[in-house]
Amino acid sequence: MDSPTAIRSFIALELNEPVRIHSASLQDKLRRAVTSVKWVDPLQLHLTLKFLGDVSTERIPEVSNALEQVVAERAPFDVTFRGAGAFPNARRPRVLWVGAHQGAEELCRLAAAVETAMERLGFPKEDKLFRPHLTLGRFREGAHPPSLESLLDSLAEEECGVSHAEHLTLFASRLTPKGPVYTVQSKHMYGSVL
């Protein structure tokens, strides 16, 4: 079988197991109250910094080299996850998420550096403001859920743990009938020249 000429790819932070477990518990609390949501498999949870779309296999080393430069002089840091929310808002929700708190500013700086590096390689610049979060689930097309405001308010301080950010990961995403399957293409450790 021939290898694909293009790979659907994105750049993300991987999460530790405690954050995934706490996020799955939060999903369960939401699942009891909210229907018409396609939930993200807790094992697949990650924090996306940049979605690249289809990337030709020949360009993967170029992307990896650019990521290596982004992380070379960065120190690892911790990210605290807490509270449930909805994009664009609780009255017209499309996405349910957990927010990043401590470490959010560093994540925004990291995302900006990744954005700049990828823009230099010709990838389109993201037009939306980066808001660091973990996607828990997406409402199905046409779903009109009841008001989520009180539920989300009650979960605003729900702790989902701390993850140590020490590397960036370039992922491949393969879409299947059961949902996306992510595989690691490359990992880039922070502080490789510190």
Buried (B, 14 or more C-beta within 10 A) or exposed (E): EEEEEEBBBBBBBBBEEEBBEBBBEBBEBBBEEBEEBEBBBBEBBBBBBBBBEEBEEEBBEEBBEBBBEBBBEBEBBEBBBBBBBBBEEBEEBEBBBBBBBEBBEBBBEBBEBBBEBBEEEEBEEBEEEBBBBBBBBBBEEEBEBEEBEEBBEEBEEBEBBBBBBBBBBBBBBEEEEEEBEBEEBBBBEBEEEE
